[in-house]
Every structure is written in structure tokens, then in C-alpha cells.
């Protein structure tokens, strides 16, 4: 009986260790963020870097895509999207509040979908 209990404990412990290993320290994501200009680029990237765990954030003016590398042990992509939306920019999943969007300079106010 004692061996059965010990085997069960080791087996369950092994599963919990495996689950923790699945978090990627260099997870790569690409998603759409609306914006228009260099000032948008600066604000979007600054908002992304405000989230702990973001290692790289590069937004393209031409494609409106943010290429992101983050440590999934510290943050997730939804947190980054929320930070960008708080800065006034819509993402593919999280929309900025109207009050945050209206605070953007005129050149940064893109056509909202």
C-alpha cells in the first residue's frame, strides 16, 4: 500500500512539473493593432513594453501588425492587448474605450471598425 501511495505522489508530481514547462519564455505573437503614424508606433510599442515579461514589441505602420516576443511565465498576450487598448488603440481582440481613443492626437485617430 505504501508503494502505491508513493508511486501516485511521484506520478502526480511529474504531471505538475510537465505543465509548468509548457510556458514559453520566448513566445512569439503577431496581431493587428490599428494606428496611423510614427507617433502611434511609439505609443503602441511603449504600451506593450509596459507589461512585465515583454521582451520585444515592433509595430509596422504599413501592415498594422505588432510582432511580439514575451515570457509567458510573466505575462500573456491578452494583458498586452489590454495595455495597448488602454493607450487608445484597438487590437484584433480588445477595443479601446472611446474616452481613451478620443485622447489620441488628431493624426493618430484612425477609422474605427
Secondary structure, DSSP 8 states (H G I E B T S, - for coil): -HHHHHHHHHHHHHHHHHHHHTS-TTEEEEEEB---SHHHHHHHHHHHHTSTTEEEEEE-TTT-EEEEEE-TTT--HHHHHHHHHHTT--BSS----HHHHHTS-GGG-----
